[in-house]
Amino acid sequence: MTECSELRFAFATESRREVVAEFNGGAISSDGGALLLRETERRMKLLNRFGQCFLDGRNPALIEHPIEHLVAQRVYGLALGYEDLNDHEQLRDDPLLRVLVGKAEPSQEALAGKSTLNRMELGDGTPDRYKRITFWRDAIDDLLVDVFLEAHTAVPEQIVLDIDSTDFAIHGEQEGRFYHGYYDHYCYLPLYVFAGEHVLCARLRPSNIDSSVGSRKEIERIVRRIRAVWPEVKIVLRGDSGFCREELMAWCEANQVDYVFGMARNPLLEKIVADALEQARQQWEQTQQPARVFLDFEHETVSGTWSRRRRVVAKAEHIDGKSNPRFIVTSLGSEAGPLQGLGAETWAAQQLYEDLYCARGDMENRIKEQFVLFADRVSAATMRANQLRLYLSVMAYSLVCGLRRLGLRATQLAHAQVGTIRLRLLKIGAQIRVTVRKVWVQMSSSFPLQTLFSQALQQLRC
């Protein structure tokens, strides 16, 4: 039988030696690889600018933990897998995390505890004796777009903006709590906009709305800021059928933004593609393999919800013995000639569907990464506090994404998920020694990715 006390743990073993574990190793960290995140921050200046998006109403003479240290502590903690504020009661004594945050004396100066961090997250800008820190939402939104712009050394010819929503489950009585029939639980319905791996917008919303609510406003803001720097760049907006709305399409057409949106099928559309569906069915019967026939046509709604005729591309598919038609609407023209619309670029129906529209599936991977960084941790009472928690997770994502883009390019982790990067590269056991002139981080000699660590550091310093 194993025996455990508060500080000592005995484990059974088949060898003659007893195995005993104790939490008395001293200054040892499990996050030695986080030094790469610190090097990424030095390159991007992300957390410093994020801290400037806050208003600190505390008495300067009584401040022990400046706002820059508070936000850095939370972002680094999320990136390293520490979701709960309670974790920081112990993490505040981690000398390596103190180094990351920027403490001058990491062996002596403790980080903020859970109560201080909690007061930062719950501030709402109104006079309060205890919660005197709040954030400027517009400044953080602008920062996300600026990080994307700065990541390019040359102006791209074209960028694609992906827009989508997801669900954050709610388990309490939070502000904005509504039941969502599709997701079958109480949740928020946050809106995300990505450009490749860069997140440009993360807006928390209640779930009693249409998926597209607020999307025109967010896209307008993002496009305006991008074109202030890149006035000639071509922009394509891509989304599923939840964003196939007249308001958004009309705005795109009026502002030289192309779009490709999924389109919900209906009896009229299925009637239009009936011959193509029959052709696909015959091909399936002959080959017993999925058969697809692509076509496009100009379409207008019978109800008059569309203000103009638009190009619709259809995929008439027959798979597993059943018809599976899919539709998208776009402002991009066809090879036969430009549609009444925007740009001169032309796309054949199959190429448009398979190469452009289906590529939006990669955004699903980016949204999954938000959950790995605890973006769905929305347990605060107010939506404003939960929006801040969402921003903290987005900054943690941007930091790890920066490490992947700058430090891990052309390596085995160049396309790894953030969870894989955390597990494989950041979680390194290390002993910390603080001397008069140096902080020694002595990492595990048996760490298997030592060469990759060195390569990432060199590339971050290029």
Disulfide bonds with the S-S distance in Angstrom:
none
